[in-house]
Amino acid sequence: MGAGLRVGAAYPDPPFNAMPGGTGLDIELMTELAGVLGESIEFVAYRGADFDGIFDRLGAGDYDCVASGTTVTPGREHTAAFLAPYLTTGQALAVDTSRLPHVHSIDDLDGLTIGVQRGNTSEPIGERLVAEGKAARLRVYDYGAVGAAIADLSNGKCDAVLKLAPVLTELVKEAQRVSPGVQVVQRSLSVEHIAIAVAPANQALGSRLRGAQTELESAGTLQRIRRRWLGNPYVDQSVAAL
């Protein structure tokens, strides 16, 4: 670890990270962890179209760990080892309410198109809604094109977007500058545990990071970071007020 800690992150993903060189919850968290470990830190941008490809890069040694608002899933646990979750949250739904005022939840998506990011945990939820006949079709955007998905809510190329609630909330705030009707209309569509990932072969680093994370949680540092970026200091934020 003499070369410092290399952290893989997919951009943009506010409030977890902003554009490269910016800041965010994960940026602050990993910087604090590196400080506890006495390591320098480098954030390495992942630019793949499919988010799950970031774990291939982790296994190949391009990063020492991944911190990018990353949900723990059974599939991902085959290729990465996860620390204890530092956040529990869930998927949310956004629409342009000025164009589709009748859509208040996933129960109102009949005949409509859902937008999701490739490799994101929203994708299987969207697939299930289409399979159950609750929506007409899925539009899958490359991971970095989430801004286009939000813009498409207003131009009609997409009718609804599924995304992790903290991220969708921030993206919608930005979109409202141009399209005030874009709103998050439903939250708590899933329960997802967000955690730092390390390569399974790098058990020594995983152990060091686990100890450092426990130290930051005990010291109240993680509570402060969550409050700063999410307005809520607690780990479990899976049930949020609409």
C-alpha positions in Angstrom: 0.0 0.0 0.0 3.0 2.3 -0.2 1.5 3.8 -3.4 -1.6 5.0 -1.5 -5.2 4.0 -1.7 -6.7 3.9 -5.2 -10.5 4.2 -5.1 -12.7 3.3 -8.1 -15.7 5.5 -8.6 -18.3 6.0 -11.3 -19.2 9.6 -12.1 -21.4 11.5 -11.7 -23.3 10.1 -8.8 -24.3 12.8 -6.4 -24.4 13.0 -3.4 -21.9 10.1 -3.2 -19.6 11.8 -5.6 -19.6 14.7 -8.0 -17.5 15.1 -11.2 -13.9 14.0 -10.9 -12.0 16.3 -8.6 -15.3 17.3 -6.9 -16.6 16.1 -3.5 -19.4 14.0 -2.1 -20.2 11.5 0.7 -18.0 8.8 -0.7 -15.2 11.2 -1.4 -15.3 12.5 2.2 -15.7 9.0 3.7 -12.8 7.5 1.8 -10.6 10.5 2.6 -11.3 10.0 6.3 -10.6 6.3 6.0 -7.3 6.9 4.3 -6.4 9.3 7.0 -7.0 6.7 9.7 -4.8 4.3 7.7 -2.1 6.8 7.1 -2.4 6.5 3.4 -2.6 9.0 0.5 -5.7 8.6 -1.7 -6.4 8.7 -5.4 -9.9 8.5 -7.0 -9.9 6.7 -10.3 -12.8 7.3 -12.6 -14.6 4.3 -14.0 -16.0 5.2 -17.5 -17.6 1.9 -18.5 -21.2 1.8 -19.9 -22.2 -1.0 -17.5 -21.6 -0.3 -13.8 -21.0 -3.9 -13.0 -17.8 -3.7 -15.1 -16.3 -1.7 -12.2 -15.9 -5.0 -10.3 -13.9 -6.5 -13.2 -11.5 -3.6 -12.9 -11.4 -4.1 -9.1 -10.5 -7.8 -9.6 -7.9 -6.9 -12.2 -6.1 -4.6 -9.7 -6.9 -1.3 -11.3 -8.3 -0.1 -7.9 -7.7 -1.1 -4.3 -11.4 -0.7 -3.5 -14.6 0.7 -4.9 -16.7 3.4 -3.3 -19.5 4.6 -5.6 -22.8 4.4 -3.8 -22.4 0.7 -4.3 -25.3 -1.7 -3.4 -24.3 -5.1 -2.0 -26.0 -7.8 -4.2 -25.5 -11.6 -4.3 -24.0 -11.4 -7.8 -21.5 -8.7 -6.8 -20.5 -10.7 -3.8 -19.1 -13.4 -6.2 -16.5 -10.9 -7.4 -16.0 -8.5 -4.5 -15.8 -8.5 -0.7 -17.9 -5.8 1.0 -17.4 -4.0 4.3 -20.3 -3.4 6.7 -22.8 -1.1 5.0 -22.4 2.6 5.8 -25.9 3.3 4.5 -29.2 1.5 3.9 -31.5 3.2 1.4 -33.7 2.2 -1.5 -34.8 2.9 -5.1 -37.1 5.8 -6.0 -39.2 6.9 -8.9 -39.2 10.2 -10.8 -41.5 11.6 -13.5 -42.3 14.9 -15.0 -45.5 15.7 -13.2 -46.4 18.4 -15.6 -46.5 15.9 -18.4 -47.8 12.9 -16.5 -49.7 14.3 -13.6 -51.5 11.0 -12.9 -48.3 9.1 -12.1 -47.8 8.9 -8.3 -46.2 5.4 -8.0 -45.1 2.3 -9.9 -48.8 1.4 -10.0 -49.5 4.2 -12.4 -46.9 3.2 -15.1 -49.2 1.2 -17.4 -48.2 1.8 -21.0 -45.2 3.8 -20.0 -41.4 3.5 -20.5 -39.1 3.2 -17.5 -35.5 4.5 -17.8 -32.7 2.8 -15.9 -28.9 2.7 -16.0 -27.0 -0.3 -17.4 -25.7 -2.4 -14.5 -27.5 -0.4 -11.9 -29.7 -2.1 -9.3 -32.7 -0.3 -10.7 -32.4 -2.4 -13.9 -33.8 -5.7 -12.4 -36.6 -3.8 -10.7 -37.6 -2.2 -14.0 -37.4 -5.5 -15.7 -39.7 -7.0 -13.1 -42.3 -4.2 -13.5 -42.3 -4.8 -17.3 -42.6 -8.6 -16.9 -45.5 -8.1 -14.5 -47.3 -5.8 -17.0 -47.0 -2.7 -14.8 -45.0 -0.8 -17.4 -44.8 -1.2 -21.2 -41.0 -1.2 -21.7 -37.6 -0.5 -20.3 -35.1 2.0 -21.8 -31.6 1.2 -20.7 -29.1 4.1 -20.6 -25.3 3.7 -20.5 -24.3 4.3 -16.9 -22.8 7.8 -17.5 -25.9 8.9 -19.3 -28.2 9.3 -16.3 -28.4 13.0 -17.0 -30.0 12.2 -20.4 -32.5 9.9 -18.7 -33.6 12.7 -16.5 -33.9 15.2 -19.4 -35.9 12.6 -21.3 -38.6 12.7 -18.7 -39.7 16.1 -20.1 -39.2 15.5 -23.8 -41.1 12.2 -23.8 -38.3 9.8 -24.7 -38.7 8.3 -21.3 -41.7 8.5 -18.9 -40.2 7.5 -15.5 -36.7 7.0 -14.1 -35.7 4.5 -11.3 -32.6 5.3 -9.3 -31.3 5.1 -5.8 -33.2 7.7 -3.7 -30.3 9.9 -2.6 -29.0 10.1 -6.1 -32.3 10.6 -7.8 -33.1 13.4 -5.3 -30.0 15.3 -6.3 -30.5 14.8 -10.0 -34.1 16.0 -9.8 -33.0 19.1 -7.9 -30.7 20.0 -10.8 -33.3 19.1 -13.4 -35.9 21.4 -11.8 -33.9 24.5 -12.8 -35.1 23.8 -16.4 -38.1 21.6 -15.8 -39.9 22.4 -12.5 -42.3 19.5 -13.0 -39.7 16.8 -12.6 -40.3 15.3 -9.2 -39.5 12.3 -7.1 -42.9 10.7 -6.6 -42.2 7.5 -4.8 -39.4 6.3 -2.5 -38.6 3.1 -0.6 -39.1 0.8 -3.5 -36.3 -1.5 -2.3 -34.0 -2.0 0.7 -30.4 -1.7 -0.4 -27.2 -1.8 1.6 -24.5 0.5 0.4 -20.9 -0.5 1.2 -17.2 -0.3 0.2 -16.0 -3.2 -2.0 -12.5 -4.7 -2.0 -11.1 -7.5 -4.1 -11.6 -10.9 -2.3 -7.9 -11.6 -2.7 -7.0 -8.4 -0.8 -8.1 -9.6 2.7 -5.4 -7.5 4.4 -6.8 -4.3 3.0 -10.3 -5.3 3.8 -9.4 -6.0 7.4 -7.7 -2.6 7.7 -10.6 -0.7 6.2 -13.1 -2.5 8.4 -11.2 -1.5 11.5 -10.9 2.1 10.2 -14.6 2.3 9.4 -15.6 1.0 12.8 -13.3 3.6 14.4 -15.0 6.4 12.3 -18.5 5.2 13.2 -17.6 5.0 16.9 -16.1 8.5 16.8 -19.3 10.0 15.2 -17.5 10.9 12.0 -19.7 8.8 9.8 -22.8 10.3 11.4 -21.5 13.7 10.7 -20.7 12.8 7.0 -24.2 11.3 6.5 -25.9 14.3 8.0 -23.9 16.7 5.8 -24.7 14.9 2.6 -28.1 13.3 3.3 -29.6 15.4 6.1 -29.8 12.2 8.3 -27.0 10.8 10.4 -28.4 7.2 10.7 -27.2 4.2 8.8 -30.7 3.0 7.9 -32.5 5.5 5.7 -34.5 3.0 3.8 -37.8 4.5 4.8 -37.9 8.2 4.0 -40.8 10.6 4.2 -42.2 11.5 0.8 
